[in-house]
Amino acid sequence: MKAAVLRAPDDVVLQDVATPSAGPGELILKVKAATVCGTDIRILRGRKTKGVRFPSVLGHEFAGEVVEVGAGVSQFSCGDPVSVNPVIPCRKCAYCKTGRENVCQNRQAIGYEFDGAYAEYLKVPALALESGNAVRIPQGMPYEAAALAEPLACCINGLRNVGVELGDVVVILGAGPIGLMHAALARRAGARLVIMSEPNEMRRQAALDRGVDIACDPTKEDLAQVIRGVTDGLGADVVILAIGVPALANEALKLVRKGGRVNLFAGFSAGDMATFDVNLVHYNEIIVTGASALRRQDYETALKLLAGGLIDANSLVTHRFELADAVEALKEAESGRALKVAIRND
């Protein structure tokens, strides 16, 4: 089969690899759609290394059709449309036992420890089936929409951590697909105002088109002044950092009111450090949270939101490539010209 193989940092090529076959407890999917995550780009550029192997196949946002069922698997049949939560918890460690499986000490993931979806076929490991990570998607749901369940589920986890409440003013730094998902979720959680900060004009317009109230260009506008202008000078209730720029972490602290909440959602590159004004946190009693991966419940919630059209998946995917052009798809995703890039295998 064909697969986009990561051979080393900055070295990914489309090549022939062995087609997987299903062992006991496993599934083989024909990948129908895989979407490109910013984390994949960081892996490609050597800025994320945990769990990464060489050579390997990336791609952890995906959905496909079952084409082979291993011995002992009874819950799926050939032809079933399936998507898979790629983060597989051990279900035994201290964190899993206390409901924090997203930070499982022994978690493994498809696209990391297991080969991912930038390929014609993908093996779903027995561990993923045992833990209920594979989900049959509703008949007729587009595979691209199902592929977006993983990033949306990560946003659900971040939103839970930061605690968006009815009537909140929510500011999101970064209007990429993750920022847009956060905006949609914040609105559904009851935010009265959603403000986006984004230097890219195309992405600012995309935010406005999707119902964001204010979209600022931080290179030309004073974002803090804009926020104070609509909050009686107090600041936002919530700020979500949806772009991996460490310097913005401290800026986020300046945008919230006393008692406000900041979520450092975006992943940062290995070794990144930020200067942090601890007095802003101390005297303003700001709550700062992170966000790591997702829980299985988050994934199923995300899938239901997408299937029901409550989150518009179709408009998030702006660029589509065939598997033969997977390398070009990664370049396009990195360029900033797209929102979400999908690699299709029809």
N, C-alpha and C positions, 0 to 999 in steps of 0.2 A: 504494500500500500504506500501511498504518498503521505509524508508528514513534514512539517516545518520543524527541523531539528536544531536545537540550540547546542552548538558544539563548544562554545566558549563565550565569554563576554564579547559583545559586538560581532558575533559570528553565528548567524542563523541561516540555514539553507533548506530548500525543499529537496527531499531525497526519498529514495525507496527504503523502507524499513520492513521488518517482518510484520505480517498481519497478525494481531493477537487472536488467540482462541480462548474459549471459556473453560476454566477449570471448575472444580466443585465450588458451588456457592457464588459463582461469578456471572456477570453479564457482559456481552459485547454489544456496544451501540454503534450504529452508523451515525456519525456526527452530522446533524443537519444544520446546526448553527452554533457558532462560538463567537462571543464578543470579546473585544480586546480591552483589557484592564490596564490602567496606568501602572499597576504593580508589575505587569508583564514587561513593560518598557523599562522599569527600573532593574528588573532581573537581567534583561537583555544588555543593558548598559553597565552591569556589574555593580549597581548601587544597592541591590538587595541580594543577600547570599544565603540566608537561613533556609535550609531545606532544599536548596538548589543543587542539581546534579548536572554533570556533563558526561556524555551527551544526554539530553532529555527533550521531551516535548512539552511545551508550555500550553496554557489555556485552561482556565478553571471556571469560566462562565460558559455554560453550554447546555444543549439539549439534543436529543437524537432518538432514533428508532431502534428498538431491540431487534437484533438479527441473530443472536445465539444465546441460549440459556444453558448455564452449567448445571451439572447434576445437583439435585437437592434444592433448586430454586423453584418455588411454586407460586410466588406472588406476581411473577411477570411472565409474559408469553411473547413470542416473536411477533413483531408488528406493533407492540405497545409504544406509544410516545412517552418518553421518560426524560426528566431532568434530574440532576444530581447535585445536592449540596456537597461541595468538594471538600469541606473541612470535616474530617472524621475524628470524633473524640474517642478517647479510650473508655470512657464511662466508669472508670475505676479510681482515678486519682482524686485527691482532696478537692480540687476545683470542680470536677465533674459531679462529685457527690453533693456539692453545695449549690448546684445549678449554674455554675460558671464554666460550662463545657467549652465556650468559645476561647477560654484561656487554658484549656487542658494542657497539663504538663507533657503529655505524650501524643498530642494531636498530630495527625498526618493529613496530607491533602493531595488531591488530584491536581496535577499541574506543578507539583513540587516533588514529594517522595514517590508519587505515582505519575506515569506519563499522562499528559493532558490532551486537550481537544483540538489542537491545530493539526489534525490528522483525519484520514478517512474514517478510521474506526478507533474506538476507545474501549479499554477494558475497565469495567466497574469492579473494583476488588471486593472480595467476600466481606471484608470488614465494613465496607460502606453499606452493603445489603443488610448485614447483621444489625447495624445501628440505625437502620431506617433512613439512610441518607438519600436513597433513590426514591423518586416520587413519580407516579404516573400522572402526566399532565392532562388537563381536560381535553377531550376530543375537539379538534378544530382550533385549539389555541396555537398561535404561530410559534414556531420553534425559537425565533428570535426573541419573542416576548418572554418565553420560559427561560432563555439563557440569561436574561436580566434579573432573574430572581435572586441570584447570589449577591450582586452589588446592592440591590434594593434591601435585601435582608441585613447587610452590613450597616446600611443607613438606619434601618429600624433599630438596630442595636445601639448605634450612636445617639439616636433621638431619645431612646429610653434612658441612656446614661445622663444626658443633659437635662431631661425632664421638661420638654416643651408643654406649656399649659395654656388653657383658654385665655385669650386676650393678650398673649405675649407679643412683644416685638422681637422678631428673629432676624438676625443678620447672618448672611452666609458669605464667606470669603472664598470666591472661586465658583464660576458658573459652568464648569464642565458637567458631564453627565451625573457625577456624584452630587455636585452642588444643586443641580436641578431636581434630583430625586429628593434631596433634603428639603428643598423648597416645597415640593408637592406634599411630602409627609407633614411638614410643619403646618401647612395650611389645613390639612385634614385633622391635625391634632388641635386646631383651634386658634392658631396664631392670627392676630388681627392685622399685623403688618409684616410682610416679608421683604427684606431689603437685600439686594445682591451687590457685591463688589467684584468687578471683573474688568480687566483692561482690554480684553478682546471684544471688539465691537459686535462680531457675529454672535458671540455667546451672550453678550448683554441683551441683544435683541431676542435671542432664543428664550432668555429668562422672562422678558416682558411678554412675549407671545404665550408663555405658559402661566401667566397670571401673577408673576412677581410684581409687587407694588412699585418699587423703586429699583433701578439698576444703575449703579454709579461706576464711573471710570476713575479709579483711585489715582491715576496718573494726572488727572486734570481737576478732580473735585476733592474737597475736604470731606472725607467720609464721616469723620467724627462730628463735624458741623451739621451734615445732613441728618445724621441720627438724632443729635440733640434737638434739631429743629422739629422733629415729629414726636419727641418724647418729653416735652416740657423741660428740656435741658438735662434730663436724667441719664439717658443712655439706654441701650438695648437690654432686654431681659436675658436674651440668649445670643451668643455668637458661636457659629460653627466654622471651624477652619477646615475647608474642603479642598485645600491645595497644599502640597507638601513643601511649603516654604517656611523654614524655621523662624526667620525674622518676623513673620507675621504673628507668631504666638504672642509676643509681647504687645503688638499692636492690638490684638484681640482683647487683651485685658483693659485697654484704654477705652474700648467701645461700649462696655457694659456698665450698667448702673451698680450702685452698692448692693451687694447681695445677688448680683447677676451670676450667670453660669456660662462657662466657656467649654466647648468640646473640641479637643485637638483630634479631629477625626482622621485627617489625611495621614497616610504613611510617609515617613521621612526616610531619607537614604542613610545607610549605615554610617555612623560617625558624625551625623549632623548634630550640631549643638546650637542653642539659642540663648541670647542674653535675656534674662528674666528679671523684671522689677518685682521682687518679692513683696515690697511694701504695698504695691497695688493690690495684691491678693490679701495681704495681712489687714490693712486698714479698711479696705472696701469689702472685706468678707466675701470675696469672689470664690465660687466653686469651680474648680478646673477638673475636667474628666478627660479620659482617653476613650479609645474605641478599638477593640481588637476583634476582627473577624465577625462571626455570627453564631447563633444557636440554631439547632434544628427547627425549633418552633418559629424562629424568625424567618427561616427559609420558607416554611409552609405558609406563613402569613403573607410573605411577599408574593408567593405564587398565586394566592387567592386574590390579592389586590390587582395584580397584573391581568389575571384571567377575567376578572370582573370589570376591567377597564377603568378602575379607580385611579390607577397610575398609567399614564399614556406611554406605553413602551414604543409604539410605532414611530412617534415623532422623535424619540431619542436616538434612534439608529439613522444616521444621516449618510453613511457611506457603506457600501457592500462590495465584497470581493469574493471571488471563487477561491477555493483552497490552492489552486495553482499559483495564485497571486498573493499568498499569505505573507511573504516577505514585504511586498509593497503595502499590504494592509497595516503591518506594524509601523512602517514609515509614515503612513498617512495618520495613524493614531497619534504618533509622536509630534506631528507637525502643528497641531493646534487648529487645523482647518476643519476638523470633524467634531461632532459631539461623540457619538458612539459608533465604532467601526465593527461591522459583523463580517465574519468569514463563513461563507455558506458552502455546503457540500450537497447539492441537489442530486 
